[in-house]
Amino acid sequence: MNRAVGLGLAGLFVLLLALAWWGWSRAGLALLQLNMSLC
């Protein structure tokens, strides 16, 4: 396996992981704000 290809795949995986974490944190904050406004 080419080293550059492995590095690119690793970078893509990290990018997807960061994007997923950001999305989940945003969703969690939105749900928390909604919960606070309902109470």
Distance bins in CASP14 RR format, pairs under 12 A and 6 or more apart:
PFRMAT RR
TARGET T0000
AUTHOR 0000-0000-0000
RMODE 2
METHOD distances of the structure
MODEL  1
1 7 0 0 0 0 0 1 0 0 0 0 0
1 8 0 0 0 0 0 1 0 0 0 0 0
1 9 0 0 0 0 1 0 0 0 0 0 0
1 10 0 0 0 0 0 1 0 0 0 0 0
2 8 0 0 0 0 1 0 0 0 0 0 0
2 9 0 0 0 0 0 1 0 0 0 0 0
3 9 0 0 0 0 0 1 0 0 0 0 0
3 10 0 0 0 0 0 1 0 0 0 0 0
4 10 0 0 0 0 0 1 0 0 0 0 0
4 11 0 0 0 0 0 1 0 0 0 0 0
5 11 0 0 0 0 0 1 0 0 0 0 0
5 12 0 0 0 0 0 1 0 0 0 0 0
6 12 0 0 0 0 1 0 0 0 0 0 0
6 13 0 0 0 0 1 0 0 0 0 0 0
6 14 0 0 0 0 0 1 0 0 0 0 0
7 13 0 0 0 0 0 1 0 0 0 0 0
7 14 0 0 0 0 0 1 0 0 0 0 0
8 14 0 0 0 0 1 0 0 0 0 0 0
8 15 0 0 0 0 1 0 0 0 0 0 0
8 16 0 0 0 0 0 1 0 0 0 0 0
9 15 0 0 0 0 0 1 0 0 0 0 0
9 16 0 0 0 0 0 1 0 0 0 0 0
10 16 0 0 0 0 0 1 0 0 0 0 0
10 17 0 0 0 0 0 1 0 0 0 0 0
11 17 0 0 0 0 1 0 0 0 0 0 0
11 18 0 0 0 0 1 0 0 0 0 0 0
11 19 0 0 0 0 0 1 0 0 0 0 0
12 18 0 0 0 0 0 1 0 0 0 0 0
12 19 0 0 0 0 0 1 0 0 0 0 0
13 19 0 0 0 0 0 1 0 0 0 0 0
13 20 0 0 0 0 0 1 0 0 0 0 0
14 20 0 0 0 0 0 1 0 0 0 0 0
14 21 0 0 0 0 0 1 0 0 0 0 0
15 21 0 0 0 0 0 1 0 0 0 0 0
15 22 0 0 0 0 0 1 0 0 0 0 0
16 22 0 0 0 0 0 1 0 0 0 0 0
16 23 0 0 0 0 0 1 0 0 0 0 0
17 23 0 0 0 0 0 1 0 0 0 0 0
17 24 0 0 0 0 0 1 0 0 0 0 0
18 24 0 0 0 0 0 1 0 0 0 0 0
18 25 0 0 0 0 0 1 0 0 0 0 0
19 25 0 0 0 0 0 1 0 0 0 0 0
19 26 0 0 0 0 0 1 0 0 0 0 0
20 26 0 0 0 0 0 1 0 0 0 0 0
20 27 0 0 0 0 0 1 0 0 0 0 0
21 27 0 0 0 0 0 1 0 0 0 0 0
21 28 0 0 0 0 0 1 0 0 0 0 0
22 28 0 0 0 0 0 1 0 0 0 0 0
22 29 0 0 0 0 0 1 0 0 0 0 0
23 29 0 0 0 0 1 0 0 0 0 0 0
23 30 0 0 0 0 1 0 0 0 0 0 0
23 31 0 0 0 0 0 1 0 0 0 0 0
24 30 0 0 0 0 0 1 0 0 0 0 0
24 31 0 0 0 0 0 1 0 0 0 0 0
25 31 0 0 0 0 0 1 0 0 0 0 0
25 32 0 0 0 0 0 1 0 0 0 0 0
26 32 0 0 0 0 0 1 0 0 0 0 0
26 33 0 0 0 0 0 1 0 0 0 0 0
27 33 0 0 0 0 0 1 0 0 0 0 0
27 34 0 0 0 0 0 1 0 0 0 0 0
28 34 0 0 0 0 1 0 0 0 0 0 0
28 35 0 0 0 0 1 0 0 0 0 0 0
28 36 0 0 0 0 0 1 0 0 0 0 0
29 35 0 0 0 0 0 1 0 0 0 0 0
29 36 0 0 0 0 0 1 0 0 0 0 0
30 36 0 0 0 0 0 1 0 0 0 0 0
30 37 0 0 0 0 0 1 0 0 0 0 0
31 37 0 0 0 0 0 1 0 0 0 0 0
31 38 0 0 0 0 0 1 0 0 0 0 0
32 38 0 0 0 0 0 1 0 0 0 0 0
32 39 0 0 0 0 0 1 0 0 0 0 0
33 39 0 0 0 0 0 1 0 0 0 0 0
END
